[in-house]
Amino acid sequence: MSLLTSYRLRLMRRRWLIRARRKGRELTPLADRTDQIGNRSILLFCTLRNEKPRLAYFLKYYRDLGVEHFIFVDNGSEDGSAEYLAEQPDTSVFRTEASYKASRFGMDWMNALLRRYAQDNWALTVDVDEFFLYPFCDTRPLRALTDWLDDAGVRSFGTILLDVYPRGPVNQRPCVEGQNPLEIASWFDSANYAISRNQRFRNLWIQGGPRARAFFADQPKAAPALNKIPLVKWQRGYAYVSSTHMLLPRGLNLTYDTIGGEKASGCLLHAKFLATLGDKAQEELARGEHYREGREYAAYARGLDDTTDLWTKWSERFINWRQLEIMGLMSKGNWA
């Protein structure tokens, strides 16, 4: 890395941290239980809007995994999401009516709260439709993973975002409140992924899956990125740059091996494709608060109707993490 590139990245990180401090003032605590956070607490951070039907199962899933405290930003929900979360004993909720777009799509808020509450703690930053898988997650708690990463001197843990979908028309497969969405959206693409390396930030850049083939077939390079680094042993000088796709300092993005080996990695099962997606796409297009003028939601609005079925004869039904490791979508590396 040249001295000029290093200097520019330091300036960028400083800019994001300054923005985070400023944008953090837009957050008002609705329920502040952050005094429960201990020196080794495993934390989860999430920004949401109008997601109440998903919350009961989301909380159960991550509590069972080993998350000890949840910190949410509620961006003007009108469906009772914030009030529901405020009642949870292991949850802190911060509200804001400020612009999601002007906060770099929520990342300024996330960086502010991570800086304030996650120092020296392992922090998992996910969306409410993302479900974290890691090697041995069926038999070992999240603490086992973070302890192993600590022993190995590893500060960040990478994943692929794996879109899951139902068999049959998406709009005809509702998920009732409290239900595991993976009972409905249980299929995924086992191949159809392109991987490159972002030379500037050194993170992997992954695209493909059902969103690329169904909604961005005519412009695959515009398809959503599927690389994420959701789990980080946080320090105050860290900052997410673009969603959880990449961080600064950029050494945190080296979650893969460059000398022919294989580092441990995980998966985020992405349960976006449920019957509510069409209405959600129309709502978010009208708000105009999403990345690149809501290009992704515009693609959903154009491509989703009562007959849209993402399932193909090459689709695989999700079983467990071992299945994904066999397919090369995640790895246990040298964690035995």
Secondary structure by P-SEA (a helix, b strand, c coil): ccaaaaaaaaaaaaaaaaaaaaaccccccccccccccccccbbbbbcccccccccaaaaaaaaaacccbbbbbbcccccaaaaaaaacccbbbbbbcccccccccaaaaaaaaaacccccbbbbbbcccbbbbccccccccaaaaaaaaaaacccbbbbbbbbbbccccccccccccccccccccccccccbbbbbbcccccbbbbbbccccccccccccccccccccccccccccccccccccccccccccccccccccccccbbbbbccccccaaaaaaaaaaaaccccccaaaaaaaaaccccccccccccbbbbccaaaaaaaccccccccc
